[in-house]
Amino acid sequence: MRLGVCYYPEHWQEAMWKDDAARMKALGIEQVRIAEFAWSRMEPSPGEYDWAWLDRAVDTLGNAGLKVVMCTPTATPPKWLIDRHPEILPVGADGRVRAFGSRRHYDFSSPEYYEASKRICEVLAQRYGQHPAVAYWQTDNEYGCHNTVVSYSPAAVKRFREWLKARYGSIGALNTAWGAVFWSMEYRSFDEIDAPVGTVTEAHPSHRLDYRRFASDEVQRYNRMQVDIIRAHSPGRPTAHNFMQLFTEFDHYKVAADLDVAAWDSYPLGALEEQWYAPEVKARYLRTGHPDFASFNHDVYRGMSKLPFWVMEQQPGPVNWAQWNPAPLPGMVRLWSWEAFAHGAGCVSYFRWRQAPFAQEQMHAGLNTPDNRLDIGGSEAAQVAEEIRKVLADSASDANAQVKTPVALVFDYEAKWLFEVHPQGADFHYPRFAVEYYSALRSLGFDVDIVSVHAPLDGYKLVVVPPLPVVPDDFAQRLAQSGAQAIIGPRTGSKTVDLQIPANLPPGPLASLLPVRVWRVESLRPNVTEPVEFGTQTGHARHWRDLIELNDASKDSASEVRARFADGHPAYVKHGAAHYLASLFDEAATQALFARIAAEAGLDAAPLGDAVRVSRRGGLAWVFNYGPGTHTIDASVPDNAFVIGTRAVGPQGVSAYRIAS
């Protein structure tokens, strides 16, 4: 466990650097991220490098006892490069070139930019790869931010055709897979295939899905190039990338597979404002963030990181980029920091050391105000640093241990793309439903691993699958062999990998596990719900209904209809250890269902309500209070077990206690 900070020496007079470094060290900071936007200072003109300033900055930080995270500067290609090669700029779905003047103004498919990136990464890694202060690397910055994963440039279309040829082999195979005979869309060669935009009405769904897959693979290809260069010149130093919160435009599992550290940038208040939450929820958690949103991201990135994941950018105060930007309540920066560590983080790094008085992010707070005085977030970071020393000194805490849990939730990036291509209901929002399932588990007191659909499932007692349209052929077998109780959401197994309806109808490959047949579906308007009877309890179905029937062979076997819609159709069917939910139910019904199924898995739920969350890591249990009132920890925990805080966890409070063996 350690703290870090993001620092931009090029933004400040050099006379400030030494004092900044000394104050960072005194505050408890151990690592400093630099240079991710500094290309124009590294290479002011083509082929003319200025390393002197960066040499002095790295030496200054290193001499203060700080470890440097060196970043490749490829998120911001300089103006001279764009003027030389305007074809680097990405093209939007509207056909317009996206211009220079902010950041991320490049196309992943541009061969000119790929080569320019290789060159700057090579010279940077050669210069600092063996520097004793450079302990870590970061590739680029926030891949895909500002809707920059997908480009429709000529270069992208050219590479897409090559990608299709590699995937399908022949144009005949593509025509069959896509069902291109529909609307006379058959192609004679791959060279006839364009980008799926600008059509009179809906472009072919398989075409659109493959374009999303292709664009995702381009991010992986670009990142791998940078990682390979860094490892060649800086062996043994971990390489990270700072992913974003609930960002789903490329497959993060594939990109993270080439990294040592999956890091992410945590802005709980901005996220709350930008996400789907209802106005009353946004008002309730206005200055704290939703209790399960940051945690969901912690668990996503913990699951794909080889080393303990990092929070590369932690919100320290108001941000500048949401529609409304409230300030965190006092205590929240500390709470967010400890919450990350409790979920398995190795580092929490704050953005940024000092608020910038100029340019686009001048309204974005830092640990220090623009006049160089410690802000509230800076004071709370210092408190966390002192508490880290206390926790690490407690031999029984085992605070750096891995998080272990018998509960897994499957999260899939392609599912989100497919439901955007084929929503069938305008508000069928896959990330929302995944977070709602996760939130139900967390409100019941469970720690959760978030895993890929291809991940091993052995060792879990409960596996939860939000709507998963494309199911790998071996998924049913792996679920069965795991021995876990499996909760499976609606629309699971509803499409083939080519985006067609399975020959045996949904749930497709899961039919061996769930002998049911989904013969019709319907989407529901936001103001419409369908009543559901769960034995003696009632609930409501939202957004979607699968109309299902039991296969003849299963009617006299282990199948059990546990809930029905008001019209008599099954709403929840259990067969063996598999539980199929034919809709998305209201919050209370979902929690009750999950608690019942968890009990069948041998897991005891401990309902926490809306505002309190518990996490376990090593020998410690952590309690976080997002609510306005005091939460009192059960008296069964002895007073001498507390390492941080006390039994009474106040608003925005944190307590940690040793778990009795």
Backbone hydrogen bonds, N-H to C=O, Kabsch-Sander energy under -0.5 kcal/mol:
donor,donor_aa,acceptor,acceptor_aa,energy
2,R,346,G,-0.9
3,L,28,G,-0.6
4,G,348,V,-2.5
5,V,31,Q,-1.6
6,C,350,Y,-2.4
7,Y,33,R,-2.9
11,H,8,Y,-2.4
12,W,9,P,-1.5
16,M,13,Q,-2.4
17,W,14,E,-1.2
18,K,14,E,-0.5
20,D,16,M,-2.6
21,A,17,W,-2.8
22,A,18,K,-2.3
23,R,19,D,-2.5
24,M,20,D,-2.4
25,K,21,A,-2.3
26,A,22,A,-2.3
27,L,23,R,-1.9
28,G,24,M,-1.1
28,G,25,K,-0.6
29,I,24,M,-2.4
30,E,3,L,-2.8
31,Q,3,L,-1.3
32,V,67,K,-2.8
33,R,5,V,-2.5
34,I,69,V,-2.3
38,A,35,A,-1.3
41,R,38,A,-1.0
42,M,38,A,-2.1
43,E,39,W,-3.0
45,S,48,E,-1.0
48,E,45,S,-2.4
49,Y,47,G,-0.7
50,D,42,M,-2.7
55,D,51,W,-3.1
56,R,52,A,-2.2
57,A,53,W,-2.0
58,V,54,L,-2.7
59,D,55,D,-2.5
60,T,56,R,-2.5
61,L,57,A,-2.2
62,G,58,V,-2.8
63,N,59,D,-2.9
64,A,60,T,-1.0
65,G,62,G,-1.9
66,L,61,L,-2.1
67,K,30,E,-2.7
68,V,133,A,-3.3
69,V,32,V,-3.0
70,M,68,V,-0.7
70,M,136,Y,-2.4
71,C,34,I,-1.4
72,T,138,Q,-2.3
75,A,36,E,-0.6
76,T,73,P,-1.5
81,L,78,P,-0.6
82,I,78,P,-1.6
83,D,79,K,-2.7
84,R,80,W,-1.7
85,H,81,L,-2.3
88,I,85,H,-2.2
89,L,86,P,-1.6
92,G,96,R,-2.6
95,G,92,G,-2.1
98,R,90,P,-2.7
99,A,97,V,-0.6
104,R,75,A,-2.8
106,Y,104,R,-1.5
107,D,88,I,-1.6
108,F,106,Y,-0.5
110,S,107,D,-1.7
114,Y,110,S,-2.3
115,E,111,P,-2.0
116,A,112,E,-2.1
117,S,113,Y,-2.8
118,K,114,Y,-2.1
119,R,115,E,-2.1
120,I,116,A,-2.2
121,C,117,S,-2.5
122,E,118,K,-2.3
123,V,119,R,-2.2
124,L,120,I,-2.0
125,A,121,C,-2.7
126,Q,122,E,-2.4
127,R,123,V,-1.7
128,Y,124,L,-2.3
129,G,125,A,-1.9
131,H,128,Y,-0.9
134,V,131,H,-1.1
135,A,68,V,-1.6
135,A,133,A,-1.0
136,Y,68,V,-1.8
137,W,238,P,-2.1
138,Q,70,M,-2.3
139,T,240,A,-2.4
142,E,242,N,-0.8
145,C,142,E,-2.2
147,N,144,G,-0.7
148,T,144,G,-1.6
149,V,144,G,-0.5
151,S,149,V,-0.5
152,Y,91,V,-2.2
157,V,153,S,-2.4
158,K,154,P,-2.3
159,R,155,A,-2.2
160,F,156,A,-2.4
161,R,157,V,-2.1
162,E,158,K,-1.6
163,W,159,R,-2.4
164,L,160,F,-2.7
165,K,161,R,-2.1
166,A,162,E,-2.0
167,R,163,W,-1.8
168,Y,164,L,-2.9
169,G,165,K,-2.1
170,S,168,Y,-1.6
174,L,170,S,-1.7
175,N,171,I,-2.5
176,T,172,G,-2.0
177,A,173,A,-2.6
178,W,174,L,-2.9
179,G,175,N,-1.0
180,A,175,N,-2.4
182,F,179,G,-1.9
184,S,181,V,-1.9
185,M,180,A,-1.9
185,M,182,F,-0.8
192,E,189,S,-1.5
193,I,190,F,-1.6
197,V,195,A,-1.9
208,R,204,H,-2.3
209,L,205,P,-2.6
210,D,206,S,-2.4
211,Y,207,H,-1.8
212,R,208,R,-1.7
213,R,209,L,-2.3
214,F,210,D,-2.7
215,A,211,Y,-2.5
216,S,212,R,-2.1
217,D,213,R,-2.3
218,E,214,F,-1.7
219,V,215,A,-1.3
220,Q,216,S,-1.8
221,R,217,D,-2.4
222,Y,218,E,-2.2
223,N,219,V,-2.6
224,R,220,Q,-2.5
225,M,221,R,-1.7
226,Q,222,Y,-1.4
227,V,223,N,-2.5
228,D,224,R,-2.6
229,I,225,M,-1.7
230,I,226,Q,-2.5
231,R,227,V,-2.7
232,A,228,D,-1.5
233,H,229,I,-1.5
234,S,230,I,-2.3
237,R,234,S,-1.5
240,A,137,W,-2.8
241,H,261,V,-1.0
243,F,241,H,-1.1
243,F,263,A,-3.0
245,Q,265,D,-0.5
247,F,244,M,-1.1
248,T,246,L,-0.5
252,H,250,F,-1.0
255,V,251,D,-1.5
256,A,252,H,-3.1
257,A,253,Y,-1.3
258,D,255,V,-1.5
259,L,256,A,-1.8
260,D,239,T,-2.5
261,V,239,T,-2.0
263,A,241,H,-2.1
263,A,261,V,-0.8
264,W,310,W,-1.5
265,D,243,F,-1.7
266,S,264,W,-0.6
266,S,313,E,-2.7
267,Y,265,D,-0.6
271,A,267,Y,-2.6
272,L,268,P,-1.9
273,E,269,L,-1.8
274,E,270,G,-1.9
275,Q,271,A,-1.9
281,V,278,A,-0.7
282,K,278,A,-2.4
283,A,279,P,-2.2
284,R,280,E,-1.9
285,Y,281,V,-2.3
286,L,283,A,-1.0
288,T,285,Y,-1.2
289,G,285,Y,-2.7
293,F,290,H,-1.0
294,A,290,H,-0.7
296,F,292,D,-1.8
297,N,293,F,-1.6
298,H,294,A,-2.5
299,D,295,S,-2.5
300,V,296,F,-2.1
301,Y,297,N,-2.5
302,R,298,H,-2.3
303,G,299,D,-1.5
304,M,300,V,-0.6
305,S,301,Y,-0.7
305,S,302,R,-0.7
307,L,260,D,-2.6
310,W,262,A,-1.1
311,V,347,C,-2.5
312,M,264,W,-1.6
312,M,310,W,-0.7
313,E,264,W,-1.0
314,Q,349,S,-1.7
315,Q,266,S,-2.3
315,Q,313,E,-0.5
329,L,287,R,-2.2
332,M,329,L,-2.3
335,L,331,G,-2.4
336,W,332,M,-3.4
337,S,333,V,-1.8
338,W,334,R,-2.5
339,E,335,L,-2.7
340,A,336,W,-1.8
341,F,337,S,-1.8
342,A,338,W,-2.7
343,H,339,E,-1.3
344,G,341,F,-1.7
345,A,340,A,-2.2
346,G,309,F,-3.0
347,C,309,F,-0.8
348,V,2,R,-1.8
349,S,311,V,-3.0
350,Y,4,G,-2.4
351,F,314,Q,-1.8
352,R,350,Y,-0.6
353,W,6,C,-2.3
355,Q,368,N,-2.3
362,Q,359,A,-1.5
364,H,361,E,-1.9
365,A,318,P,-2.7
365,A,363,M,-0.6
367,L,352,R,-2.8
368,N,353,W,-1.2
369,T,373,R,-2.9
372,N,369,T,-2.5
375,D,367,L,-3.0
378,G,367,L,-0.6
379,S,375,D,-2.0
380,E,376,I,-2.2
381,A,377,G,-2.1
382,A,378,G,-1.9
383,Q,379,S,-1.7
384,V,380,E,-2.3
385,A,381,A,-2.5
386,E,382,A,-2.0
387,E,383,Q,-2.3
388,I,384,V,-2.6
389,R,385,A,-1.6
390,K,386,E,-1.5
391,V,387,E,-2.7
392,L,388,I,-2.9
393,A,389,R,-1.4
394,D,390,K,-0.6
394,D,391,V,-1.1
395,S,393,A,-0.9
397,S,394,D,-1.8
398,D,394,D,-0.6
401,A,398,D,-1.9
408,A,462,L,-2.5
409,L,449,D,-2.8
410,V,464,V,-2.6
411,F,451,V,-2.7
416,K,412,D,-0.8
417,W,413,Y,-1.6
418,L,414,E,-2.9
419,F,415,A,-2.3
420,E,416,K,-1.3
421,V,417,W,-2.1
422,H,418,L,-3.3
428,F,425,G,-2.1
429,H,427,D,-1.5
430,Y,428,F,-0.8
433,F,429,H,-2.0
434,A,430,Y,-2.4
435,V,431,P,-2.4
436,E,432,R,-2.5
437,Y,433,F,-2.2
438,Y,434,A,-2.3
439,S,435,V,-3.1
440,A,436,E,-2.0
441,L,437,Y,-1.8
442,R,438,Y,-2.6
443,S,439,S,-2.6
444,L,440,A,-0.8
444,L,441,L,-0.6
445,G,442,R,-1.7
446,F,441,L,-2.0
449,D,407,V,-2.6
450,I,299,D,-0.8
451,V,409,L,-2.4
451,V,449,D,-0.5
455,A,452,S,-1.6
460,Y,457,L,-1.5
461,K,406,P,-2.6
462,L,406,P,-1.9
463,V,485,Q,-2.7
464,V,408,A,-2.9
465,V,487,I,-3.4
471,V,469,P,-0.6
471,V,495,K,-0.5
475,F,472,P,-1.7
478,R,474,D,-2.3
479,L,475,F,-2.6
480,A,476,A,-2.5
481,Q,477,Q,-2.7
482,S,478,R,-1.4
483,G,479,L,-0.8
483,G,480,A,-0.9
484,A,479,L,-0.6
485,Q,461,K,-2.6
486,A,577,A,-3.0
487,I,463,V,-2.6
487,I,485,Q,-0.5
488,I,486,A,-0.6
488,I,579,H,-3.3
489,G,465,V,-3.0
492,T,489,G,-1.0
493,G,468,L,-2.6
494,S,491,R,-1.5
495,K,469,P,-2.3
496,T,500,Q,-2.5
499,L,496,T,-2.1
505,L,502,P,-2.0
508,G,505,L,-1.9
510,L,507,P,-2.2
511,A,508,G,-2.1
512,S,509,P,-0.6
513,L,510,L,-1.2
514,L,510,L,-2.9
516,V,514,L,-2.9
517,R,549,E,-2.4
518,V,506,P,-2.6
519,W,517,R,-0.9
519,W,547,L,-1.8
520,R,547,L,-1.1
522,E,545,R,-2.0
524,L,543,H,-2.4
528,V,525,R,-2.0
530,E,541,A,-1.8
532,V,539,G,-2.6
533,E,564,R,-2.7
534,F,532,V,-0.6
534,F,537,Q,-3.2
535,G,533,E,-0.7
536,T,534,F,-0.5
537,Q,534,F,-2.1
539,G,532,V,-2.6
541,A,530,E,-3.2
542,R,584,L,-3.0
544,W,542,R,-2.9
545,R,522,E,-2.5
546,D,582,A,-2.8
547,L,520,R,-3.3
547,L,545,R,-0.5
548,I,546,D,-0.7
549,E,517,R,-1.7
551,N,515,P,-2.4
554,S,551,N,-1.6
555,K,551,N,-0.8
555,K,552,D,-0.9
557,S,554,S,-1.7
559,S,554,S,-0.8
560,E,574,K,-2.7
562,R,560,E,-0.8
562,R,572,Y,-2.5
563,A,572,Y,-1.3
564,R,533,E,-1.6
565,F,569,H,-3.0
566,A,531,P,-1.3
568,G,565,F,-2.2
571,A,563,A,-3.2
572,Y,563,A,-1.6
573,V,580,Y,-2.3
574,K,560,E,-3.1
575,H,578,A,-2.8
576,G,558,A,-0.8
578,A,575,H,-2.2
579,H,486,A,-3.0
580,Y,573,V,-3.2
580,Y,578,A,-0.5
581,L,488,I,-2.9
581,L,579,H,-0.6
582,A,571,A,-2.7
582,A,580,Y,-0.6
584,L,542,R,-1.0
584,L,544,W,-0.6
585,F,583,S,-0.6
586,D,540,H,-1.7
590,T,586,D,-2.6
591,Q,587,E,-2.4
592,A,588,A,-2.3
593,L,589,A,-2.5
594,F,590,T,-2.7
595,A,591,Q,-2.4
596,R,592,A,-2.1
597,I,593,L,-2.6
598,A,594,F,-2.6
599,A,595,A,-2.0
600,E,596,R,-1.5
601,A,597,I,-1.1
602,G,599,A,-1.5
603,L,598,A,-2.7
605,A,603,L,-0.6
606,A,444,L,-3.6
608,L,443,S,-3.0
609,G,443,S,-0.5
612,V,608,L,-0.5
613,R,624,F,-2.2
615,S,622,W,-2.2
617,R,620,L,-2.2
618,G,402,Q,-0.7
619,G,397,S,-3.0
620,L,617,R,-1.9
621,A,657,Y,-2.7
622,W,615,S,-3.8
623,V,655,S,-3.0
624,F,613,R,-2.8
625,N,653,G,-2.0
626,Y,611,A,-3.2
626,Y,624,F,-0.6
631,H,649,V,-3.0
633,I,631,H,-0.6
633,I,647,R,-2.6
637,V,634,D,-1.7
641,A,638,P,-1.8
642,F,639,D,-1.2
643,V,656,A,-3.0
644,I,656,A,-1.7
649,V,631,H,-3.5
649,V,647,R,-0.8
650,G,648,A,-0.8
652,Q,625,N,-1.5
653,G,650,G,-2.1
655,S,623,V,-1.9
656,A,644,I,-2.9
657,Y,621,A,-2.2
658,R,641,A,-2.7
659,I,619,G,-2.7
660,A,658,R,-0.5
